[in-house]
Amino acid sequence: MQTYGHYIDCAYVEPASGEYIESHTPYTGEVWARIPRASAEDADRAVAAPPGHARGAVGRTHPSARGRLMQRLADLIAANAERLDEVEVRQRQAASRDAGPGAPGCF
């Protein structure tokens, strides 16, 4: 099982509280990851961090090269749209099912 951190100041960091939430796969109900539970302290850290895009690999990449990367991402999304749609539908069905009768129609 993967444990994730908050992405703050170009690095993955543990939540200030040390608390995590288990994320369940809607399709099987199995835990697939632990996700950090954010707190006001985490939000303050993120807001205080300088913009990450200004440094690191992205900041050193020419704007036209970044544009080509974004186009490649768009092409990959388009090429896999049917599979991505299938995953999204399953997630929404599980969320609607788990919400139960009388839940607001937000799905």
C-alpha positions as a Markdown table, in Angstrom:
| # | Residue | x | y | z |
|---|---|---|---|---|
| 1 | Met | 0.0 | 0.0 | 0.0 |
| 2 | Gln | 1.3 | 3.4 | -1.0 |
| 3 | Thr | 1.6 | 6.2 | 1.6 |
| 4 | Tyr | 1.5 | 9.7 | 0.2 |
| 5 | Gly | 2.6 | 13.0 | 1.6 |
| 6 | His | 1.6 | 16.6 | 0.9 |
| 7 | Tyr | 3.4 | 18.2 | -2.0 |
| 8 | Ile | 4.8 | 21.4 | -0.5 |
| 9 | Asp | 7.7 | 23.5 | -1.6 |
| 10 | Cys | 8.7 | 20.9 | -4.3 |
| 11 | Ala | 8.9 | 18.0 | -1.9 |
| 12 | Tyr | 6.6 | 15.4 | -0.4 |
| 13 | Val | 6.2 | 16.0 | 3.3 |
| 14 | Glu | 4.4 | 14.3 | 6.1 |
| 15 | Pro | 1.3 | 16.1 | 7.5 |
| 16 | Ala | 2.0 | 18.3 | 10.5 |
| 17 | Ser | -0.3 | 16.2 | 12.6 |
| 18 | Gly | 1.1 | 12.9 | 11.4 |
| 19 | Glu | -2.5 | 11.7 | 10.6 |
| 20 | Tyr | -3.4 | 9.8 | 7.5 |
| 21 | Ile | -6.7 | 8.8 | 5.9 |
| 22 | Glu | -7.1 | 5.4 | 4.3 |
| 23 | Ser | -8.4 | 5.6 | 0.7 |
| 24 | His | -10.5 | 2.7 | -0.4 |
| 25 | Thr | -10.9 | 1.5 | -4.0 |
| 26 | Pro | -14.6 | 2.1 | -4.8 |
| 27 | Tyr | -14.7 | -1.0 | -7.0 |
| 28 | Thr | -13.4 | -3.5 | -4.5 |
| 29 | Gly | -13.5 | -1.7 | -1.2 |
| 30 | Glu | -9.8 | -2.5 | -0.5 |
| 31 | Val | -7.5 | 0.1 | 0.9 |
| 32 | Trp | -5.1 | 1.1 | -1.8 |
| 33 | Ala | -3.4 | 4.2 | -0.2 |
| 34 | Arg | -2.9 | 6.3 | 2.9 |
| 35 | Ile | -3.4 | 10.0 | 2.2 |
| 36 | Pro | -2.3 | 12.8 | 4.5 |
| 37 | Arg | -5.0 | 14.5 | 6.6 |
| 38 | Ala | -4.4 | 18.2 | 6.0 |
| 39 | Ser | -4.5 | 20.7 | 8.8 |
| 40 | Ala | -4.4 | 24.5 | 9.0 |
| 41 | Glu | -0.7 | 24.2 | 9.7 |
| 42 | Asp | -0.2 | 22.3 | 6.5 |
| 43 | Ala | -2.2 | 24.9 | 4.5 |
| 44 | Asp | -0.1 | 27.7 | 6.1 |
| 45 | Arg | 3.1 | 25.9 | 5.1 |
| 46 | Ala | 1.9 | 25.5 | 1.5 |
| 47 | Val | 0.8 | 29.1 | 1.2 |
| 48 | Ala | 4.1 | 30.3 | 2.6 |
| 49 | Ala | 6.2 | 28.2 | 0.1 |
| 50 | Pro | 7.5 | 30.0 | -2.9 |
| 51 | Pro | 5.9 | 28.9 | -6.3 |
| 52 | Gly | 7.5 | 25.6 | -7.2 |
| 53 | His | 7.2 | 26.2 | -10.9 |
| 54 | Ala | 9.8 | 28.9 | -10.7 |
| 55 | Arg | 12.6 | 26.5 | -9.8 |
| 56 | Gly | 13.5 | 22.9 | -10.5 |
| 57 | Ala | 13.1 | 21.2 | -13.8 |
| 58 | Val | 9.9 | 23.0 | -14.8 |
| 59 | Gly | 11.4 | 26.4 | -14.2 |
| 60 | Arg | 14.5 | 25.5 | -16.3 |
| 61 | Thr | 12.3 | 24.2 | -19.2 |
| 62 | His | 11.7 | 26.6 | -22.1 |
| 63 | Pro | 8.1 | 27.6 | -22.4 |
| 64 | Ser | 7.7 | 26.0 | -25.9 |
| 65 | Ala | 9.0 | 22.7 | -24.5 |
| 66 | Arg | 6.5 | 22.9 | -21.6 |
| 67 | Gly | 3.8 | 23.5 | -24.3 |
| 68 | Arg | 4.9 | 20.4 | -26.1 |
| 69 | Leu | 4.7 | 18.4 | -22.8 |
| 70 | Met | 1.2 | 19.7 | -22.2 |
| 71 | Gln | 0.2 | 18.7 | -25.7 |
| 72 | Arg | 1.6 | 15.2 | -25.1 |
| 73 | Leu | -0.4 | 15.0 | -21.9 |
| 74 | Ala | -3.5 | 16.0 | -23.8 |
| 75 | Asp | -2.8 | 13.4 | -26.5 |
| 76 | Leu | -2.4 | 10.7 | -23.8 |
| 77 | Ile | -5.7 | 11.7 | -22.2 |
| 78 | Ala | -7.4 | 11.6 | -25.6 |
| 79 | Ala | -5.9 | 8.2 | -26.4 |
| 80 | Asn | -7.0 | 6.8 | -23.1 |
| 81 | Ala | -10.3 | 8.6 | -22.8 |
| 82 | Glu | -12.5 | 5.5 | -22.8 |
| 83 | Arg | -10.5 | 3.8 | -20.0 |
| 84 | Leu | -10.4 | 7.0 | -18.0 |
| 85 | Asp | -14.2 | 7.4 | -18.4 |
| 86 | Glu | -14.7 | 3.8 | -17.3 |
| 87 | Val | -12.7 | 4.4 | -14.1 |
| 88 | Glu | -14.5 | 7.7 | -13.4 |
| 89 | Val | -17.9 | 6.0 | -13.9 |
| 90 | Arg | -17.0 | 3.2 | -11.4 |
| 91 | Gln | -15.8 | 5.7 | -8.9 |
| 92 | Arg | -18.9 | 7.8 | -9.1 |
| 93 | Gln | -21.2 | 4.8 | -8.9 |
| 94 | Ala | -19.4 | 3.6 | -5.8 |
| 95 | Ala | -19.6 | 7.1 | -4.2 |
| 96 | Ser | -23.3 | 7.3 | -5.0 |
| 97 | Arg | -24.0 | 3.8 | -3.7 |
| 98 | Asp | -22.0 | 4.6 | -0.5 |
| 99 | Ala | -23.9 | 7.8 | 0.0 |
| 100 | Gly | -27.1 | 5.9 | 0.4 |
| 101 | Pro | -30.7 | 6.9 | -0.2 |
| 102 | Gly | -31.7 | 10.5 | 0.4 |
| 103 | Ala | -28.2 | 11.8 | -0.2 |
| 104 | Pro | -27.8 | 15.1 | -2.1 |
| 105 | Gly | -27.5 | 14.5 | -5.8 |
| 106 | Cys | -23.9 | 15.8 | -6.1 |
| 107 | Phe | -22.6 | 12.8 | -8.1 |
